[in-house]
Amino acid sequence: MKRMKLMNGIIVPILFAVYMYVLIKVILFKFGTIDVTFLQGQMQRNLRNPENIIERLQSGNLSPLKEILGNMYHLSGHGLINLVGNIAIFIPFGIFLLLMSRNHKMSFISVFILSLGLSLSLECAQVLFQIGTFDVDDLILNVSGGLIGFVIFKICVMFKRNESKVTQG
């Protein structure tokens, strides 16, 4: 019992914080360094000139499935990494949401909404800081990853319950 409290109270939140740091670093900074001064400058410049933000949004992908289907039709190493990577990087998010929720219970819709909210925030940050482009397909792939994490967690819980019933019976 003490071990579970330690896991849920300390270890899981620490792992989640590390995961969020890595997620933000990978999505926003593409493994580069985080330069806060640069980000402040970019944001101030864009807030003074909102047309930069509008231009950046218009140059992004606002057509659902455009990039996904294009990557699948002309499959390349980069395209495959983009497809799989955008899903894979959000799978832990779906798992962490359930691990950190009360009694490990959270609905599919809640995970959907939280995954969409985080992904949308990251996409908007790319536009605001001019460090990437807005891509609606990234939203689709990221949310899919969060939902896959939800399903993986639920399957693991189901197997664990069945396993404990077998050992008790």
Rosetta blueprint (number, residue, H / E / L):
1 M L
2 K H
3 R H
4 M H
5 K H
6 L H
7 M H
8 N H
9 G H
10 I H
11 I H
12 V H
13 P H
14 I H
15 L H
16 F H
17 A H
18 V H
19 Y H
20 M H
21 Y H
22 V H
23 L H
24 I H
25 K H
26 V H
27 I H
28 L H
29 F H
30 K L
31 F L
32 G L
33 T L
34 I L
35 D L
36 V H
37 T H
38 F H
39 L H
40 Q H
41 G H
42 Q H
43 M H
44 Q H
45 R H
46 N H
47 L H
48 R H
49 N L
50 P H
51 E H
52 N H
53 I H
54 I H
55 E H
56 R H
57 L H
58 Q H
59 S H
60 G L
61 N E
62 L L
63 S L
64 P L
65 L L
66 K H
67 E H
68 I H
69 L H
70 G H
71 N H
72 M H
73 Y H
74 H L
75 L L
76 S L
77 G H
78 H H
79 G H
80 L H
81 I H
82 N H
83 L H
84 V H
85 G H
86 N H
87 I H
88 A H
89 I L
90 F L
91 I H
92 P H
93 F H
94 G H
95 I H
96 F H
97 L H
98 L H
99 L H
100 M H
101 S L
102 R H
103 N H
104 H H
105 K L
106 M L
107 S L
108 F H
109 I H
110 S H
111 V H
112 F H
113 I H
114 L H
115 S H
116 L H
117 G H
118 L H
119 S H
120 L H
121 S H
122 L H
123 E H
124 C H
125 A H
126 Q H
127 V H
128 L H
129 F H
130 Q L
131 I L
132 G L
133 T L
134 F L
135 D E
136 V H
137 D H
138 D H
139 L H
140 I H
141 L H
142 N H
143 V H
144 S H
145 G H
146 G H
147 L H
148 I H
149 G H
150 F H
151 V H
152 I H
153 F H
154 K H
155 I H
156 C H
157 V H
158 M H
159 F H
160 K H
161 R H
162 N H
163 E H
164 S H
165 K H
166 V H
167 T H
168 Q H
169 G L
